[in-house]
């Protein structure tokens, strides 16, 4: 590895610790809230309920210099796609998180957006957030989120669920409490991942009598993140499982010896596609000691009691009250008000 690349990885690793240690805390504290929430379900969700309003002027967001003086919003996407992240092979954005660094309120705010949230897409009607990326582009998703939720997104970073295999293996596996039902549904996913990775299914297979606390390798962890119906959790359950894997990866990564942390950083950053310029990385690194002290906040859009969900004539949607959620989001990421 060249000295220049080593220096860059060291800088990126510093930033990774600053931001992702906060993510670990947020994930661990937020898991129970996400897993326990049961939204109201309706039989028929009307197509014209809660149309997205015209955006109003919003606080300026990040032109980042050496000193961090403005709010920075980073859109993090987990893509369900085994063919990479090119425009020709775009998958669904199944993990959508807005990471906000606010130097005024001294907070790091991580806001999850439910993937089935229905939004207006320009003049072409409605779609769910995950499909906007799949059928449109990253740029369109950013535009729709900015207009629908009256916010400014500065940069983005994304990785695929297939990348989870190498990232998990780089830290030696992750621990998880696995039920027999989860193992049952994992079987077909393990076969899929093993086939995609061209590795042996038999070497990665699990049996239901192994239910309990297990150390999952990369193939098994990727399968674990993908299952939906186990234990009645569906998307909420899949979100919890994915967060559990991410938190375990990061906790183990921070415990690695220095040389192995650098190797992990190399794997991690080889997998992440981002438009964050190097000068912003350097600015964040320069402010690392201050950012470490920020309060960490976990949030979700739509918020409790502010949406309906159900099958419309064109699929399952989460239909938010935009007025309520825009106010909550603005208060949370820009003003430090979390109610």
C-alpha positions in Angstrom: 0.0 0.0 0.0 1.4 3.4 -1.0 2.2 6.1 1.7 -0.4 8.4 0.1 -3.2 5.7 0.2 -2.2 4.8 3.8 -2.4 8.5 4.8 -5.8 8.8 3.2 -7.1 5.6 4.8 -5.9 6.9 8.2 -7.9 10.1 7.7 -10.9 8.2 6.6 -10.6 5.8 9.5 -10.5 8.8 11.9 -13.8 10.1 10.4 -15.3 6.6 10.4 -14.7 6.4 14.2 -16.1 9.9 14.8 -19.3 9.3 12.8 -19.9 5.6 13.2 -19.3 5.3 16.9 -22.3 7.6 17.1 -24.1 5.4 14.8 -23.4 2.3 17.0 -24.8 4.2 20.0 -27.9 5.3 18.1 -28.5 1.9 16.6 -28.2 0.1 20.0 -30.4 2.6 21.7 -32.9 2.8 18.9 -33.4 -0.9 18.1 -36.1 -1.5 20.8 -38.1 1.5 19.6 -38.1 0.4 16.0 -38.8 -3.2 16.8 -41.7 -2.5 19.1 -43.6 0.0 17.1 -46.7 -1.3 15.3 -48.2 1.3 12.9 -51.9 1.5 12.2 -52.9 -0.7 9.3 -55.7 0.2 6.8 -57.3 -2.0 4.2 -57.3 0.6 1.4 -55.0 3.6 1.6 -56.4 6.3 -0.7 -54.1 7.4 -3.5 -54.6 11.2 -2.9 -54.1 11.3 0.9 -51.6 13.9 2.2 -50.1 15.2 -1.0 -46.6 16.6 -0.5 -46.6 20.3 0.0 -44.6 22.9 -1.9 -41.3 23.3 -0.1 -40.7 26.4 2.0 -37.3 28.1 2.5 -35.1 26.1 4.7 -31.9 26.7 6.7 -28.7 26.8 4.7 -26.7 23.6 4.7 -23.1 22.9 4.5 -20.4 24.6 2.6 -17.7 23.1 4.8 -14.5 24.9 5.4 -11.7 24.1 7.8 -14.0 25.0 10.6 -17.4 23.3 10.7 -19.9 26.2 10.9 -23.0 24.9 9.1 -25.3 21.9 9.3 -24.1 18.9 7.2 -26.7 16.4 5.9 -25.3 13.1 4.5 -27.8 10.6 2.8 -26.8 7.0 3.6 -28.3 4.3 1.4 -28.2 0.5 1.7 -28.9 -0.9 -1.7 -30.6 -4.3 -2.2 -28.6 -5.3 -5.3 -26.1 -7.9 -6.1 -24.8 -6.4 -9.4 -23.1 -3.3 -8.0 -24.1 0.3 -7.9 -24.0 1.3 -11.6 -26.8 3.2 -13.3 -27.4 0.1 -15.4 -27.9 -2.2 -12.5 -29.6 -0.2 -9.9 -31.4 -2.0 -7.0 -33.9 -0.8 -4.4 -32.8 1.7 -1.7 -33.9 -0.5 1.2 -32.0 1.3 3.9 -32.4 5.1 3.9 -30.8 7.2 6.7 -30.1 10.9 6.9 -27.0 11.6 9.0 -26.9 15.2 10.2 -23.9 16.9 11.8 -25.2 20.1 13.5 -22.5 22.3 15.0 -25.0 24.8 16.3 -26.9 22.3 18.5 -23.8 20.1 19.0 -25.7 17.0 17.8 -25.4 14.1 15.5 -28.9 13.1 14.3 -29.6 9.9 12.5 -33.0 9.8 10.9 -34.3 6.6 9.2 -36.9 7.0 6.5 -39.3 4.1 6.0 -38.6 2.6 2.6 -42.3 2.3 1.7 -43.0 6.0 2.4 -45.2 7.4 -0.5 -43.9 10.6 -2.1 -44.8 12.7 -5.0 -42.3 12.3 -7.9 -42.2 15.5 -9.9 -45.4 15.6 -12.1 -45.5 11.8 -12.7 -47.6 10.9 -9.6 -46.7 8.9 -6.5 -44.1 6.2 -5.7 -42.4 4.8 -2.6 -38.9 6.0 -1.7 -37.2 2.7 -2.4 -38.6 2.7 -5.9 -37.6 6.3 -6.7 -33.9 5.2 -6.5 -34.6 2.0 -8.4 -36.6 3.4 -11.3 -35.0 6.9 -11.3 -31.6 7.7 -10.0 -29.7 8.8 -6.8 -30.1 12.4 -8.0 -33.9 12.0 -8.3 -34.2 10.4 -4.9 -32.3 13.3 -3.3 -34.5 15.8 -5.2 -37.7 14.0 -4.1 -36.6 13.8 -0.5 -35.5 17.5 -0.4 -38.8 18.6 -1.9 -41.1 16.2 0.0 -39.5 16.9 3.4 -38.2 20.4 3.0 -34.5 19.7 3.7 -31.1 20.1 2.0 -29.0 17.0 1.3 -25.3 17.9 0.9 -23.7 14.5 0.0 -24.5 10.8 -0.2 -22.9 7.5 0.5 -24.2 4.0 -0.5 -23.2 0.3 -0.4 -25.0 -2.9 -1.3 -26.2 -5.7 0.9 -23.8 -8.0 -1.0 -20.9 -5.8 0.4 -22.0 -7.0 3.9 -20.3 -10.3 3.2 -16.7 -8.9 2.9 -17.3 -6.2 5.6 -18.5 -8.8 8.2 -15.7 -11.2 7.3 -13.2 -8.4 7.7 -14.0 -8.2 11.4 -14.2 -12.0 11.9 -18.0 -12.4 12.0 -20.7 -11.0 14.1 -22.8 -12.4 17.0 -26.6 -12.5 16.9 -29.4 -14.2 18.8 -31.1 -16.3 16.1 -34.5 -18.0 16.4 -35.4 -21.2 14.7 -37.9 -19.4 12.5 -35.2 -17.0 11.4 -32.9 -19.9 10.5 -35.7 -21.4 8.5 -36.2 -18.3 6.4 -32.4 -17.8 6.1 -31.9 -21.1 4.3 -33.0 -19.9 0.9 -31.1 -16.6 1.4 -27.9 -18.4 2.3 -28.3 -20.4 -0.9 -28.7 -17.2 -2.9 -25.8 -15.4 -1.3 -23.5 -18.5 -1.6 -24.4 -18.7 -5.3 -23.8 -15.0 -5.9 -20.4 -15.3 -4.2 -19.6 -18.6 -5.8 -18.9 -20.3 -2.5 -20.2 -23.5 -1.0 -23.7 -23.4 0.4 -23.0 -26.5 2.6 -20.1 -24.6 4.3 -22.4 -21.8 5.3 -25.7 -23.7 6.0 -27.4 -23.5 9.4 -30.0 -25.9 10.9 -32.9 -25.0 13.1 -31.5 -26.9 16.1 -28.6 -24.4 16.2 -31.0 -21.6 17.2 -29.5 -19.4 19.9 -26.5 -17.1 20.1 -24.4 -17.6 17.0 -21.4 -16.1 15.4 -22.4 -15.4 11.8 -19.9 -15.2 8.9 -20.3 -12.8 6.0 -22.6 -15.0 3.9 -24.8 -15.9 6.9 -25.0 -12.2 8.1 -26.0 -11.0 4.6 -28.8 -13.6 4.5 -29.8 -12.6 8.0 -30.2 -9.0 6.9 -32.3 -10.0 3.9 -35.1 -12.1 5.5 -38.5 -10.4 6.1 -41.3 -12.5 7.5 -39.5 -14.2 10.4 -41.2 -13.8 13.8 -43.8 -11.5 12.2 -41.4 -8.6 11.9 -41.4 -8.1 8.1 -39.7 -4.8 7.2 -39.5 -3.6 10.9 -37.8 -6.9 11.7 -35.4 -6.7 8.8 -34.5 -3.2 9.8 -33.7 -4.4 13.3 -31.6 -7.3 12.0 -29.7 -5.0 9.7 -29.0 -2.5 12.5 -27.8 -5.4 14.7 -25.3 -6.5 12.1 -24.0 -3.0 11.5 -23.7 -2.3 15.2 -21.8 -5.6 15.7 -19.4 -4.8 12.8 -18.6 -1.4 14.1 -18.1 -2.5 17.7 -15.7 -5.2 16.6 -13.9 -2.9 14.2 -13.2 -0.4 17.0 -11.6 -3.2 19.0 -9.2 -4.3 16.2 -5.5 -3.7 16.5 -4.3 -0.6 14.6 -3.0 -2.6 11.6 -6.2 -4.6 11.3 -8.3 -1.4 11.6 -6.4 0.0 8.6 -7.2 -3.2 6.7 -10.8 -3.0 7.7 -10.9 0.7 6.6 -9.5 -0.4 3.2 -12.3 -3.0 2.7 -15.0 -0.6 4.0 -14.0 2.3 1.8 -13.5 0.1 -1.3 -17.2 -0.9 -0.9 -18.7 2.6 -0.2 -19.6 4.8 -3.1 -19.7 8.5 -2.1 -19.6 12.0 -3.5 -18.1 13.5 -0.3 -15.1 15.5 -1.5 -11.7 15.1 0.1 -11.7 18.6 1.5 -14.9 17.8 3.4 -13.3 14.6 4.8 -10.3 16.7 5.9 -12.6 19.3 7.5 -14.4 16.7 9.5 -11.1 15.1 10.6 -9.9 18.6 11.7 -13.1 18.9 13.8 -13.0 15.3 15.0 -12.3 16.0 18.7 -15.2 18.4 18.9 -17.7 16.2 17.0 -16.9 13.3 19.3 -18.6 15.3 22.1 -21.8 15.9 20.2 -25.0 14.4 21.5 -26.3 11.4 19.5 -30.0 11.4 18.5 -32.0 8.6 16.8 -35.1 9.4 14.9 -37.5 8.0 12.2 -39.7 9.4 9.6 -42.7 9.1 9.5 -43.0 9.6 13.3 -45.4 7.6 15.5 -49.1 8.5 14.9 -48.4 10.5 11.8 -49.1 8.0 9.0 -51.3 5.3 7.6 -50.2 2.1 6.0 -51.8 -0.5 3.8 -52.3 -1.9 0.4 -53.6 0.5 -2.3 -54.5 -0.6 -5.8 -50.8 -0.3 -6.7 -49.1 -1.9 -3.7 -48.2 -1.4 -0.1 -47.5 2.2 1.0 -46.8 4.1 4.2 -48.7 7.4 3.8 -47.4 10.2 6.0 -48.9 13.5 7.1 -46.2 15.7 5.5 -47.0 18.8 7.5 -46.5 17.0 10.8 -43.3 15.2 9.7 -41.7 18.2 8.0 -42.1 20.2 11.2 -40.7 17.3 13.3 -37.8 16.8 10.9 -36.9 20.5 10.8 -37.1 20.8 14.6 -34.9 17.7 15.0 -32.1 18.2 12.5 -31.9 22.0 12.5 -33.1 23.2 15.9 -32.3 20.4 18.3 -35.9 19.9 19.3 -36.8 16.2 19.7 -40.5 15.7 20.7 
